Amino acid sequence: MQEPEIAYLTLKEALANEEARQGAKYLAAGYYNLGLACRRTGREAEAIRRFNQAIDTLPHSIYAHGARQALKKKSQPPTGD
């Protein structure tokens, strides 16, 4: 998304709304995408929490896989060529 701050606010509001929770797949997708929005807006600690929520919500989903990849990518030290 071109506006990560708007994505962050929209996703956070959607996940906070109890009525919007329609199942683990949607929650995992929401947490994963919120993690991406957090990372893009400089909220790294919250991004890590959201990625872990995606993994905990639906461990074998594509969203959990993406979250694991995002956590690995950030935790790897930069390579000096």
C-alpha positions in Angstrom: 0.0 0.0 0.0 1.3 3.5 -0.8 0.1 5.0 2.5 1.5 2.8 5.3 0.2 5.1 8.1 -3.4 4.9 6.7 -3.0 1.1 6.4 -1.7 0.9 10.0 -4.7 2.8 11.4 -7.2 1.0 9.2 -5.9 -2.5 10.1 -5.6 -1.6 13.8 -9.2 -0.4 13.9 -10.5 -3.5 12.0 -8.7 -5.9 14.3 -10.0 -4.0 17.4 -13.6 -4.4 16.3 -14.9 -7.6 17.9 -17.7 -7.9 15.2 -15.2 -8.0 12.4 -13.5 -11.1 13.7 -14.8 -13.8 11.4 -12.2 -16.5 11.8 -8.6 -17.4 12.3 -7.7 -17.0 8.6 -8.9 -13.4 8.6 -7.2 -12.7 11.9 -3.9 -14.2 10.8 -4.1 -12.1 7.6 -4.9 -9.0 9.6 -2.1 -9.5 12.0 0.4 -10.2 9.3 -0.6 -7.1 7.2 -0.6 -5.0 10.4 2.9 -6.2 11.1 4.0 -5.0 7.6 2.3 -1.7 8.2 4.0 -1.3 11.6 7.4 -2.1 10.1 6.9 0.4 7.3 6.0 3.1 9.8 8.9 2.5 12.1 7.0 0.6 14.8 9.4 -2.4 14.9 8.5 -3.7 18.4 4.8 -3.8 17.5 5.6 -5.3 14.1 7.3 -8.2 15.9 4.3 -8.7 18.2 1.9 -8.7 15.2 3.9 -11.2 13.2 3.9 -13.5 16.3 0.2 -13.1 16.6 -0.3 -14.1 13.0 1.9 -17.2 13.7 0.0 -18.1 16.9 -3.4 -17.6 15.3 -3.0 -19.9 12.3 0.5 -21.6 12.4 0.3 -23.4 9.1 -1.1 -20.6 7.0 0.5 -18.6 4.3 0.3 -15.6 6.7 2.2 -17.4 9.4 4.8 -18.4 6.8 5.1 -14.7 5.7 5.4 -13.6 9.3 8.2 -16.1 9.9 10.0 -14.8 6.9 9.5 -11.2 8.0 10.9 -12.0 11.4 13.9 -13.8 10.0 14.6 -11.0 7.5 14.8 -8.4 10.3 16.8 -10.5 12.6 19.6 -11.3 10.2 22.6 -9.0 10.4 23.4 -6.9 7.4 25.9 -8.4 5.0 28.9 -6.4 4.1 30.0 -7.1 0.5 
